[in-house]
């Protein structure tokens, strides 16, 4: 569920931009922050329509940049023709991603050693990191061993 600080940041920003609060925009915001899973714009459209059937594709595509601009949602490039959105980075800002190239599963993980290594490398090269993103692309062991994967889903829709 959407936390009060996230809700406040979003609605303060919308008001500051002179935009209206609408039923459709509220449904999109609720859908975006009612999941811990990464999603695409099309996946968000599907989730938002479960909250409010009148949500349009155009409203989703206009609302996503607002959520990214507020800093409440992170846009992620996982090497596809479309972007993913991560609603979890506020709670876990240093998490990294493993993307299975076979089953399209996205796994979030954190490791203090990786964070230390990234900082050490940056400082050794004379830089101070302002943001870090780690993406590991891998092959599915279950698919290799069993010839099937329970996690396989359609990335374009962001749904299993």
FIFI-102994 format. One line per field, with one value per atom (N, C-alpha, C): residue number from 0; residue in one letter; atom name; x, y, z. Coordinates in pm, 1 decimal, padded with zeros to 6 digits. Each point is the difference from the previous one (the first is absolute). Last residue first. Layout:
N
nr c(NUM/...)
rest c(A/...)
atom c(CA/...)
u c(X/...)
v c(Y/...)
w c(Z/...)
//
This chain:
160
nr c(159/159/159/158/158/158/157/157/157/156/156/156/155/155/155/154/154/154/153/153/153/152/152/152/151/151/151/150/150/150/149/149/149/148/148/148/147/147/147/146/146/146/145/145/145/144/144/144/143/143/143/142/142/142/141/141/141/140/140/140/139/139/139/138/138/138/137/137/137/136/136/136/135/135/135/134/134/134/133/133/133/132/132/132/131/131/131/130/130/130/129/129/129/128/128/128/127/127/127/126/126/126/125/125/125/124/124/124/123/123/123/122/122/122/121/121/121/120/120/120/119/119/119/118/118/118/117/117/117/116/116/116/115/115/115/114/114/114/113/113/113/112/112/112/111/111/111/110/110/110/109/109/109/108/108/108/107/107/107/106/106/106/105/105/105/104/104/104/103/103/103/102/102/102/101/101/101/100/100/100/99/99/99/98/98/98/97/97/97/96/96/96/95/95/95/94/94/94/93/93/93/92/92/92/91/91/91/90/90/90/89/89/89/88/88/88/87/87/87/86/86/86/85/85/85/84/84/84/83/83/83/82/82/82/81/81/81/80/80/80/79/79/79/78/78/78/77/77/77/76/76/76/75/75/75/74/74/74/73/73/73/72/72/72/71/71/71/70/70/70/69/69/69/68/68/68/67/67/67/66/66/66/65/65/65/64/64/64/63/63/63/62/62/62/61/61/61/60/60/60/59/59/59/58/58/58/57/57/57/56/56/56/55/55/55/54/54/54/53/53/53/52/52/52/51/51/51/50/50/50/49/49/49/48/48/48/47/47/47/46/46/46/45/45/45/44/44/44/43/43/43/42/42/42/41/41/41/40/40/40/39/39/39/38/38/38/37/37/37/36/36/36/35/35/35/34/34/34/33/33/33/32/32/32/31/31/31/30/30/30/29/29/29/28/28/28/27/27/27/26/26/26/25/25/25/24/24/24/23/23/23/22/22/22/21/21/21/20/20/20/19/19/19/18/18/18/17/17/17/16/16/16/15/15/15/14/14/14/13/13/13/12/12/12/11/11/11/10/10/10/9/9/9/8/8/8/7/7/7/6/6/6/5/5/5/4/4/4/3/3/3/2/2/2/1/1/1/0/0/0)
rest c(X/X/X/X/X/X/X/X/X/X/X/X/X/X/X/X/X/X/X/X/X/X/X/X/X/X/X/X/X/X/X/X/X/X/X/X/X/X/X/X/X/X/X/X/X/X/X/X/X/X/X/X/X/X/X/X/X/X/X/X/X/X/X/X/X/X/X/X/X/X/X/X/X/X/X/X/X/X/X/X/X/X/X/X/X/X/X/X/X/X/X/X/X/X/X/X/X/X/X/X/X/X/X/X/X/X/X/X/X/X/X/X/X/X/X/X/X/X/X/X/X/X/X/X/X/X/X/X/X/X/X/X/X/X/X/X/X/X/X/X/X/X/X/X/X/X/X/X/X/X/X/X/X/X/X/X/X/X/X/X/X/X/X/X/X/X/X/X/X/X/X/X/X/X/X/X/X/X/X/X/X/X/X/X/X/X/X/X/X/X/X/X/X/X/X/X/X/X/X/X/X/X/X/X/X/X/X/X/X/X/X/X/X/X/X/X/X/X/X/X/X/X/X/X/X/X/X/X/X/X/X/X/X/X/X/X/X/X/X/X/X/X/X/X/X/X/X/X/X/X/X/X/X/X/X/X/X/X/X/X/X/X/X/X/X/X/X/X/X/X/X/X/X/X/X/X/X/X/X/X/X/X/X/X/X/X/X/X/X/X/X/X/X/X/X/X/X/X/X/X/X/X/X/X/X/X/X/X/X/X/X/X/X/X/X/X/X/X/X/X/X/X/X/X/X/X/X/X/X/X/X/X/X/X/X/X/X/X/X/X/X/X/X/X/X/X/X/X/X/X/X/X/X/X/X/X/X/X/X/X/X/X/X/X/X/X/X/X/X/X/X/X/X/X/X/X/X/X/X/X/X/X/X/X/X/X/X/X/X/X/X/X/X/X/X/X/X/X/X/X/X/X/X/X/X/X/X/X/X/X/X/X/X/X/X/X/X/X/X/X/X/X/X/X/X/X/X/X/X/X/X/X/X/X/X/X/X/X/X/X/X/X/X/X/X/X/X/X/X/X/X/X/X/X/X/X/X/X/X/X/X/X/X/X/X/X/X/X/X/X/X/X/X/X/X/X/X/X/X/X)
atom c(N/CA/C/N/CA/C/N/CA/C/N/CA/C/N/CA/C/N/CA/C/N/CA/C/N/CA/C/N/CA/C/N/CA/C/N/CA/C/N/CA/C/N/CA/C/N/CA/C/N/CA/C/N/CA/C/N/CA/C/N/CA/C/N/CA/C/N/CA/C/N/CA/C/N/CA/C/N/CA/C/N/CA/C/N/CA/C/N/CA/C/N/CA/C/N/CA/C/N/CA/C/N/CA/C/N/CA/C/N/CA/C/N/CA/C/N/CA/C/N/CA/C/N/CA/C/N/CA/C/N/CA/C/N/CA/C/N/CA/C/N/CA/C/N/CA/C/N/CA/C/N/CA/C/N/CA/C/N/CA/C/N/CA/C/N/CA/C/N/CA/C/N/CA/C/N/CA/C/N/CA/C/N/CA/C/N/CA/C/N/CA/C/N/CA/C/N/CA/C/N/CA/C/N/CA/C/N/CA/C/N/CA/C/N/CA/C/N/CA/C/N/CA/C/N/CA/C/N/CA/C/N/CA/C/N/CA/C/N/CA/C/N/CA/C/N/CA/C/N/CA/C/N/CA/C/N/CA/C/N/CA/C/N/CA/C/N/CA/C/N/CA/C/N/CA/C/N/CA/C/N/CA/C/N/CA/C/N/CA/C/N/CA/C/N/CA/C/N/CA/C/N/CA/C/N/CA/C/N/CA/C/N/CA/C/N/CA/C/N/CA/C/N/CA/C/N/CA/C/N/CA/C/N/CA/C/N/CA/C/N/CA/C/N/CA/C/N/CA/C/N/CA/C/N/CA/C/N/CA/C/N/CA/C/N/CA/C/N/CA/C/N/CA/C/N/CA/C/N/CA/C/N/CA/C/N/CA/C/N/CA/C/N/CA/C/N/CA/C/N/CA/C/N/CA/C/N/CA/C/N/CA/C/N/CA/C/N/CA/C/N/CA/C/N/CA/C/N/CA/C/N/CA/C/N/CA/C/N/CA/C/N/CA/C/N/CA/C/N/CA/C/N/CA/C/N/CA/C/N/CA/C/N/CA/C/N/CA/C/N/CA/C/N/CA/C/N/CA/C/N/CA/C/N/CA/C/N/CA/C/N/CA/C/N/CA/C/N/CA/C/N/CA/C/N/CA/C/N/CA/C/N/CA/C/N/CA/C/N/CA/C/N/CA/C/N/CA/C/N/CA/C/N/CA/C/N/CA/C/N/CA/C/N/CA/C/N/CA/C/N/CA/C/N/CA/C/N/CA/C)
u c(00277.1/00028.7/-00111.6/00151.6/-00084.2/00043.3/00137.5/00040.5/-00081.5/00006.2/-00115.7/00036.4/00335.7/-00061.9/-00121.9/00237.4/00061.7/-00069.1/-00185.4/00011.9/00054.0/00115.8/-00113.1/00031.7/00198.5/-00008.2/-00126.2/00155.9/00001.4/-00020.9/00045.4/-00125.9/-00011.2/00276.9/00021.0/-00134.4/00265.9/-00114.3/00033.3/00298.5/-00063.2/-00124.6/00338.8/-00130.1/-00070.6/00449.9/-00006.5/-00128.4/00071.3/00107.6/-00011.9/-00296.8/-00030.5/00105.4/00071.8/-00115.7/-00034.3/00340.4/00043.3/-00116.0/00065.5/-00081.5/00047.9/00299.7/-00080.8/-00066.4/00162.9/00039.5/-00093.8/00177.1/-00082.2/00050.5/00023.5/00063.7/-00099.2/00088.5/-00091.6/00080.8/00026.6/00063.4/-00106.7/00099.4/-00094.6/00079.5/00041.1/00059.4/-00111.2/00138.3/-00100.1/00069.1/00260.2/-00125.3/-00118.4/00574.2/-00125.8/-00119.8/00518.0/-00091.7/-00134.2/00544.6/-00138.9/-00075.2/00464.9/-00011.0/-00139.7/00183.2/00007.0/-00021.6/-00029.8/00132.5/00019.8/-00427.5/00097.5/00140.6/-00346.5/-00026.3/00105.2/00015.2/00038.9/-00018.5/-00152.5/00146.3/00049.2/-00468.2/00054.8/00151.9/-00219.3/-00033.8/00057.7/00047.7/00084.0/-00027.6/-00275.7/00136.2/00091.4/-00432.7/-00004.5/00139.2/-00054.0/-00009.5/00001.9/-00011.9/00130.8/-00001.0/-00401.4/00088.1/00136.2/-00471.5/00118.5/00094.7/-00538.9/00092.5/00117.0/-00431.0/00086.2/00086.5/-00450.4/00070.1/00087.9/-00206.8/00023.4/00076.7/-00317.9/00085.3/00010.0/-00128.9/-00020.3/00099.1/-00048.4/-00034.1/-00028.7/00158.8/-00138.0/-00046.6/00437.1/-00086.6/-00144.6/00362.9/-00018.1/-00091.4/00029.8/00018.0/-00032.3/00184.4/-00105.3/00030.7/00124.0/00040.9/-00116.7/00155.8/-00094.8/00071.5/00062.0/00042.4/-00099.7/-00005.0/-00017.7/00040.8/-00005.5/00124.9/-00018.6/-00357.4/00063.9/00126.9/-00457.0/00129.2/00079.9/-00420.0/00021.1/00138.2/-00129.4/-00006.9/00028.1/-00033.3/00130.6/-00002.4/-00366.3/00063.3/00126.1/-00306.0/-00061.7/00070.6/00123.0/00032.0/-00060.1/-00050.6/-00012.3/00011.5/00155.8/-00063.5/-00002.7/00022.8/00054.9/-00078.4/00098.2/-00091.3/00064.9/00190.2/-00052.2/-00096.4/00407.8/-00114.4/-00043.2/00344.4/00045.3/-00110.8/-00052.5/00050.6/00035.4/-00104.1/00025.7/00064.9/-00335.6/00112.6/00010.9/-00229.8/-00005.5/00127.3/-00259.8/00121.8/-00023.4/-00298.1/00003.7/00126.3/-00095.9/-00066.3/00004.3/00150.8/00098.8/-00060.2/-00195.5/-00015.9/00104.9/-00024.8/00046.7/-00011.4/-00179.5/00146.5/00057.1/-00460.2/00042.3/00152.2/-00192.8/-00023.9/00050.4/00006.0/00108.5/-00017.4/-00352.5/00128.5/00114.7/-00447.4/00020.5/00135.7/-00160.6/00022.2/00033.2/-00106.1/00124.5/00028.5/-00406.8/00112.3/00131.3/-00386.2/00014.7/00113.6/-00117.5/00060.7/00022.9/-00236.1/00142.5/00071.3/-00451.1/00042.9/00151.7/-00428.2/00137.7/00043.1/-00430.3/00006.9/00141.9/-00133.4/-00005.2/00014.9/00190.6/-00092.9/-00001.2/00225.5/-00044.8/-00109.2/00209.6/-00066.9/-00053.6/00261.0/-00136.5/-00075.6/00460.1/-00083.0/-00144.6/00326.4/-00024.8/-00094.4/00137.8/-00082.6/-00034.8/00299.7/-00132.6/-00095.5/00451.5/-00066.0/-00140.6/00268.9/-00035.4/-00072.5/00175.5/-00115.5/-00046.0/00387.8/-00116.0/-00125.1/00350.8/00011.9/-00120.6/00245.5/-00106.2/00035.1/00181.8/00029.1/-00111.2/-00106.1/00056.6/00032.4/-00231.7/00144.7/00073.6/-00506.0/00075.3/00145.9/-00341.9/-00064.0/00069.9/00086.4/00061.1/-00069.1/-00140.6/00146.5/00063.9/-00476.9/00048.8/00152.1/-00205.1/-00030.2/00055.1/00029.1/00090.4/-00021.0/-00295.5/00135.3/00099.2/-00438.7/00003.5/00138.7/-00083.2/00002.7/00010.2/-00061.6/00136.4/00013.7/-00429.7/00090.0/00143.9/-00330.2/-00025.0/00096.6/00171.3/-00113.1/-00013.6/00238.1/-00005.1/-00125.6/00289.1/-00116.9/00020.2/00392.3/-00079.2/-00114.7/00385.4/-00128.1/-00088.1/00443.8/00001.2/-00131.0/00045.3/00100.6/00005.3/-00271.2/-00058.5/00095.5/00157.0/-00109.8/-00063.4/00323.8/00060.7/-00107.6/-00135.7/00057.8/00057.9/-00157.4/-00109.6/00048.2/00322.0/-00067.3/-00104.7/00224.6/00093.5/-00067.7/-00245.0/00015.6/00091.8/-00053.3/-00125.7/00014.4/00355.0/-00005.8/-00125.4/00053.2/00099.8/-00001.5/-00297.6/-00038.2/00107.2/-00043.6/00028.7/-00036.6/-00209.1/00073.6/00019.2/-00044.8/-00083.5/00087.7)
v c(-01222.5/-00142.9/-00064.6/00531.1/-00093.8/-00142.9/00429.4/00005.7/-00094.3/00095.0/00033.9/00013.3/-00113.9/00119.4/00043.9/-00408.9/00123.8/00125.1/-00504.3/00093.6/00133.1/-00489.4/00090.2/00098.5/-00461.8/00062.7/00087.3/-00293.9/00146.2/00071.2/-00484.4/00046.1/00152.0/-00331.7/00094.5/00052.6/-00438.0/00088.5/00092.4/-00344.9/00029.2/00085.4/-00164.2/-00066.0/00022.8/00179.7/-00133.1/-00075.2/00449.8/-00083.7/-00143.2/00325.5/-00028.9/-00092.8/00153.3/-00090.1/-00038.2/00322.4/-00136.5/-00099.0/00480.7/-00069.0/-00144.3/00445.6/-00107.6/-00078.2/00546.5/-00138.5/-00096.7/00553.8/-00081.1/-00142.5/00459.7/-00123.7/-00074.1/00526.3/-00091.3/-00120.8/00476.5/-00125.1/-00090.0/00551.9/-00099.3/-00123.3/00512.3/-00123.7/-00093.7/00561.9/-00106.6/-00121.6/00355.5/00068.4/-00094.8/-00045.4/-00044.5/00083.3/00141.8/-00021.3/-00038.6/-00037.2/00044.2/-00025.4/-00137.2/00144.0/00055.3/-00465.7/00064.6/00151.1/-00266.8/-00029.5/00069.6/00019.4/00086.5/-00020.6/-00279.9/00140.7/00091.3/-00456.1/00020.5/00146.4/-00125.1/-00005.6/00026.7/-00035.8/00122.8/00004.1/-00393.0/00110.6/00132.1/-00377.6/-00010.1/00114.9/-00040.3/00039.9/-00000.4/-00163.0/00143.4/00052.1/-00461.2/00066.9/00150.9/-00267.7/-00010.3/00071.3/-00045.8/00106.0/-00003.2/-00159.1/-00061.3/00111.9/-00128.7/00095.2/-00077.6/-00065.5/-00048.4/00114.2/-00167.3/00106.9/-00063.6/-00190.6/-00026.9/00117.8/-00154.5/00105.0/-00025.4/-00316.6/00033.7/00108.2/-00240.2/00141.7/00040.7/-00429.1/00005.7/00142.7/-00085.0/-00107.9/00019.9/00289.3/00014.3/-00107.2/00237.8/-00128.1/00018.4/00356.1/-00023.5/-00130.8/00297.4/-00112.3/-00028.5/00453.8/-00085.2/-00110.9/00345.9/-00025.9/-00096.9/00383.5/-00134.4/-00006.0/00377.8/-00058.3/-00137.9/00277.5/00075.5/-00062.5/-00127.6/-00068.4/00064.9/00182.0/-00082.2/-00063.8/00253.4/00089.7/-00075.5/-00226.7/00056.9/00099.2/-00275.8/-00042.3/00076.5/-00002.2/00071.5/-00023.7/-00007.3/-00066.2/00079.9/-00085.0/00093.9/-00078.0/-00047.6/-00058.0/00106.8/00026.0/00025.5/-00078.0/-00123.1/00072.6/00010.8/-00253.8/00112.4/00086.9/-00272.2/-00035.6/00123.0/-00038.4/-00042.0/-00047.3/00192.8/-00136.5/-00056.0/00484.3/-00051.5/-00136.8/00331.8/-00091.9/-00045.3/00401.7/-00059.7/-00081.5/00140.5/00003.3/-00070.4/00282.3/-00116.6/00011.4/00335.5/-00110.6/-00130.3/00467.0/-00081.7/-00118.0/00350.5/00019.0/-00076.5/-00042.6/00133.5/00024.8/-00398.4/-00004.8/00134.1/-00028.5/-00081.8/-00010.8/00221.9/00076.8/-00076.0/-00215.3/00097.7/00086.8/-00315.5/-00062.6/00100.5/00124.0/-00005.4/-00058.8/00027.1/00136.0/-00001.1/-00408.2/00051.5/00144.7/-00201.2/-00074.3/00058.2/00169.4/00049.2/-00072.5/-00144.8/00133.8/00055.3/-00406.5/-00018.9/00135.9/-00035.1/-00008.6/-00019.9/-00103.4/00048.1/-00020.7/-00133.7/00109.0/00053.0/-00356.1/-00043.5/00111.7/-00064.6/00092.0/-00032.3/-00294.3/00096.0/00089.6/-00303.2/-00082.9/00086.4/00194.1/-00026.9/-00094.4/00094.5/00117.1/-00020.8/-00332.9/00005.5/00114.4/-00037.4/-00115.1/00002.5/00323.1/00023.3/-00112.1/-00050.9/00095.6/00031.1/-00268.7/-00073.0/00089.7/00196.8/-00084.3/-00082.0/00259.6/00088.5/-00082.2/-00275.6/00083.9/00092.6/-00236.2/-00004.0/00088.6/-00276.6/00094.8/-00011.4/-00129.9/-00049.6/00115.3/00014.9/00002.4/-00044.6/00250.6/-00118.7/00019.7/00332.1/-00113.9/-00130.1/00450.4/-00019.4/-00108.1/00115.5/00001.8/-00033.2/00048.9/-00123.3/-00006.1/00396.2/-00111.6/-00131.3/00375.7/00013.7/-00115.4/00027.8/-00031.7/00004.0/00138.3/-00145.2/-00044.1/00463.8/-00065.3/-00151.9/00250.0/00018.2/-00065.8/00000.5/-00083.8/00009.8/00278.1/-00138.7/-00092.9/00498.4/-00066.9/-00142.4/00519.4/-00134.4/-00065.2/00406.2/-00043.0/-00139.3/00384.9/-00108.4/-00038.1/00325.1/00053.2/-00104.3/-00035.3/00007.3/00055.9/-00077.4/00099.1/00020.4/-00346.3/00131.3/00112.0/-00437.0/00018.8/00138.2/-00131.7/00028.2/00026.7/-00135.9/00134.6/00040.4/-00438.0/00096.4/00144.0/-00355.2/-00003.6/00109.8/-00060.2/00047.4/00007.5/-00189.1/00144.4/00057.1/-00469.1/00064.4/00152.7/-00249.9/-00011.6/00068.9/-00024.4/00089.3/-00004.4/-00297.8/00140.8/00093.7/-00499.0/00059.7/00148.5/-00435.2/00125.7/00061.9/-00536.8/00119.0/00124.9)
w c(-01514.6/-00019.3/-00073.6/-00044.9/00074.7/-00029.9/-00209.7/00139.8/00085.9/-00490.6/00081.7/00146.1/-00301.7/-00058.0/00079.4/00107.9/00045.5/-00052.1/00096.3/-00111.4/00051.1/00230.8/-00020.5/-00110.8/00322.4/-00132.8/-00009.9/00375.2/00010.1/-00132.8/00074.8/00059.3/00001.9/-00345.0/00109.3/00046.3/-00299.4/00022.4/00115.4/-00141.8/-00127.3/00011.3/00340.6/-00010.5/-00132.9/00113.4/00061.3/-00032.6/-00157.8/-00050.5/00051.4/00166.0/-00139.9/-00060.0/00437.0/-00003.0/-00144.0/00076.6/00031.6/-00006.9/-00264.5/00100.3/00019.0/-00151.4/-00057.7/00113.1/-00008.9/00025.1/-00071.0/00111.4/-00088.8/00009.9/00328.0/-00042.1/-00088.8/00201.4/-00068.9/-00044.3/00330.3/-00038.7/-00058.9/00134.5/-00049.1/-00039.1/00288.0/-00049.0/-00043.5/00131.8/-00008.7/-00060.0/00134.6/00032.0/-00013.3/00093.1/-00062.9/00046.0/-00060.0/00112.1/-00060.0/-00191.6/-00010.8/00129.9/-00154.8/00019.3/-00012.9/-00006.7/-00131.1/00007.7/00389.7/-00054.8/-00135.5/00206.9/00066.9/-00055.6/-00166.4/-00033.1/00059.7/00117.3/-00139.6/-00039.5/00426.7/-00008.6/-00142.0/00072.9/00058.8/-00009.8/-00141.8/-00089.7/00051.5/00279.5/-00119.7/-00097.7/00380.4/00038.7/-00121.5/-00064.3/00027.8/00035.5/-00050.6/-00130.5/00019.4/00385.1/-00066.6/-00134.8/00257.2/00050.8/-00068.6/-00206.6/00056.8/00040.4/-00211.1/00060.1/00057.4/-00397.5/00106.8/00051.1/-00353.8/00070.7/00106.8/-00484.2/00141.5/00058.0/-00452.8/00054.8/00150.0/-00467.7/00141.1/00040.5/-00437.4/00017.8/00143.6/-00222.0/00050.3/00028.5/-00203.4/-00046.1/00041.9/00130.7/-00143.7/-00058.2/00501.9/-00067.2/-00148.2/00380.8/-00099.5/-00070.1/00474.7/-00083.6/-00092.2/00319.6/-00072.7/-00075.8/00477.7/-00137.5/-00063.1/00442.4/-00054.5/-00146.8/00334.3/-00049.5/-00060.7/00205.8/-00108.1/-00057.2/00267.2/-00012.6/-00113.1/00123.8/00118.6/00000.6/-00372.6/00115.4/00128.9/-00423.5/00027.6/00116.3/-00219.2/00125.2/00036.5/-00407.6/00111.7/00133.1/-00550.4/00125.7/00115.0/-00572.6/00110.6/00129.4/-00558.4/00118.0/00107.1/-00572.9/00133.1/00104.6/-00542.0/00087.7/00136.6/-00352.8/-00077.7/00081.5/00242.5/-00086.0/-00078.6/00363.3/-00131.9/-00092.2/00444.3/00010.1/-00137.6/00283.8/-00134.2/00015.1/00328.0/-00014.8/-00145.4/00361.2/-00133.5/-00019.5/00473.7/-00080.9/-00132.6/00405.5/-00088.0/-00085.0/00310.5/00069.0/-00077.9/-00110.2/00069.5/00073.7/-00301.2/00144.7/00078.7/-00475.9/00037.5/00149.4/-00180.0/-00005.3/00044.8/-00042.1/00113.6/00004.9/-00367.9/00123.2/00121.4/-00423.8/00017.5/00125.6/-00094.3/00033.6/00012.6/-00152.8/00144.8/00037.5/-00455.9/00051.4/00148.9/-00220.0/-00057.8/00042.0/00138.8/00058.1/-00049.8/-00191.3/00137.7/00070.9/-00434.8/-00004.2/00140.5/-00053.5/-00027.0/00002.8/00282.8/-00139.6/-00008.4/00369.7/-00017.0/-00145.0/00214.6/-00097.1/-00023.2/00327.7/-00140.9/-00103.2/00508.4/-00066.6/-00149.2/00293.5/00101.5/-00056.7/-00280.5/00100.3/00113.6/-00341.7/-00046.8/00093.1/00079.2/00030.2/-00043.6/-00104.2/00145.0/00034.9/-00451.7/00037.2/00149.4/-00158.8/-00056.7/00041.3/00106.6/00088.9/-00049.7/-00271.1/00121.9/00099.0/-00385.6/-00034.3/00120.3/00046.3/-00015.4/-00030.8/00261.8/-00119.6/-00002.5/00449.5/-00099.9/-00117.1/00495.6/-00106.7/-00103.3/00513.7/-00125.1/-00093.9/00423.8/00023.2/-00125.9/00080.4/-00039.2/00038.9/00035.3/00066.7/-00037.3/-00179.2/00131.5/00082.5/-00449.5/-00006.1/00133.9/-00037.4/-00063.6/00002.4/00154.7/00090.1/-00056.1/-00275.2/00114.6/00097.7/-00360.7/-00049.0/00115.1/00086.4/-00021.9/-00045.9/00046.7/00131.3/-00014.1/-00391.0/00051.3/00137.7/-00187.4/-00078.9/00051.1/00190.6/00038.2/-00073.2/00070.2/-00064.2/00050.4/00089.0/00055.0/-00057.5/-00241.8/00076.4/00055.7/-00103.4/-00058.4/00091.6/00048.6/-00044.8/-00066.0/00225.0/-00146.1/-00055.5/00466.5/-00036.9/-00151.7/00172.9/00030.3/-00043.4/-00035.5/-00095.5/00019.5/00311.5/-00130.2/-00105.3/00428.5/00008.6/-00134.9/00040.6/-00010.8/00017.4/00036.8/-00130.9/-00010.8/00413.6/-00103.3/-00135.8/00357.1/00015.7/-00108.7/00021.5/-00040.0/00004.2/00169.7/-00146.6/-00052.0/00468.7/-00060.7/-00153.3/00236.0/00009.2/-00057.0/-00197.2/00130.5/-00002.2/-00287.3/-00010.4/00139.0/-00078.4/00000.0/00000.0)
//
